[in-house]
Amino acid sequence: MATVTGQMPLPRLTKTNYENWSIQMKVLLGAQDAWEVVEDGYVEPAANTNQTANQLKELKETRKKDKTALYFLFRAVDESGFEKIAGATTSKEA
């Protein structure tokens, strides 16, 4: 098993444990405050959109949560699973 930043084991998806893995990943990503972005996704605003400082801060935080979730998903699958999701750019896509 891989570890979450060296502390606790990271659940590993296999061909036979999807249900258990899914439950564990939801809890893990929820603890990282990242499950909502996996479930709902987010929309990148157009480059020339005028945004307030608060909107920019919220967008930055959402991006961080998404990349955290994507990293955990990449680490929690075996090689064949990784090959299937390697091209994903968001956690929802993965």
C-alpha positions in Angstrom: 0.0 0.0 0.0 1.1 3.5 -0.7 1.1 6.0 2.1 -0.6 9.4 2.5 2.3 11.8 3.0 4.1 9.1 5.0 1.4 8.7 7.6 -1.4 6.3 6.9 -1.8 3.7 4.2 -3.5 4.8 1.0 -6.3 2.4 -0.2 -5.2 0.6 -3.4 -7.8 -0.2 -6.1 -7.7 -3.7 -7.4 -9.9 -5.7 -9.8 -12.0 -7.0 -6.9 -12.3 -4.3 -4.3 -13.9 -1.3 -6.0 -16.8 -0.9 -3.5 -14.5 -0.9 -0.4 -11.9 1.3 -2.2 -14.5 3.8 -3.2 -15.9 4.1 0.3 -12.3 4.6 1.7 -11.4 7.1 -1.0 -14.5 9.2 -0.3 -13.6 9.4 3.4 -10.0 10.1 2.7 -10.7 12.9 0.2 -13.4 14.2 2.5 -10.8 14.5 5.2 -8.7 16.4 2.8 -11.7 18.7 2.1 -11.4 17.6 -1.6 -14.3 15.2 -2.1 -16.8 17.8 -3.2 -14.6 18.9 -6.1 -14.2 15.3 -7.2 -18.0 14.8 -7.2 -19.0 18.2 -8.6 -16.0 19.2 -10.6 -15.4 22.9 -11.2 -15.3 25.2 -14.2 -12.1 27.2 -15.1 -13.2 30.8 -15.8 -12.2 32.4 -19.1 -8.8 34.0 -18.9 -9.9 37.6 -19.3 -12.8 37.4 -16.8 -12.7 40.2 -14.2 -12.7 38.5 -10.8 -12.7 39.9 -7.3 -9.9 39.1 -4.9 -12.2 36.7 -3.1 -13.2 34.9 -6.3 -9.5 34.5 -7.2 -8.7 33.2 -3.7 -11.6 30.7 -3.9 -10.5 29.5 -7.4 -7.0 29.0 -6.2 -8.2 26.9 -3.3 -10.5 24.9 -5.5 -7.6 24.2 -7.9 -5.5 23.1 -5.0 -8.2 20.7 -3.7 -8.7 19.3 -7.2 -4.9 18.6 -7.7 -4.7 17.1 -4.3 -7.6 14.7 -5.1 -6.1 13.9 -8.5 -2.8 13.1 -6.9 -4.4 10.7 -4.5 -6.4 9.0 -7.2 -3.2 8.6 -9.3 -1.5 7.0 -6.3 -4.4 4.8 -5.3 -4.6 2.7 -8.5 -2.4 0.0 -10.0 -0.4 0.4 -13.2 -3.3 -0.6 -15.5 -5.6 1.8 -13.6 -3.1 4.6 -13.9 -2.8 4.1 -17.6 -6.6 4.6 -17.9 -6.6 7.9 -16.0 -3.2 9.3 -16.7 -4.6 11.8 -19.2 -7.1 13.3 -16.8 -6.5 16.9 -15.9 -9.1 17.1 -13.1 -10.1 14.7 -10.3 -13.7 14.5 -11.6 -12.4 13.4 -15.0 -10.2 10.7 -13.4 
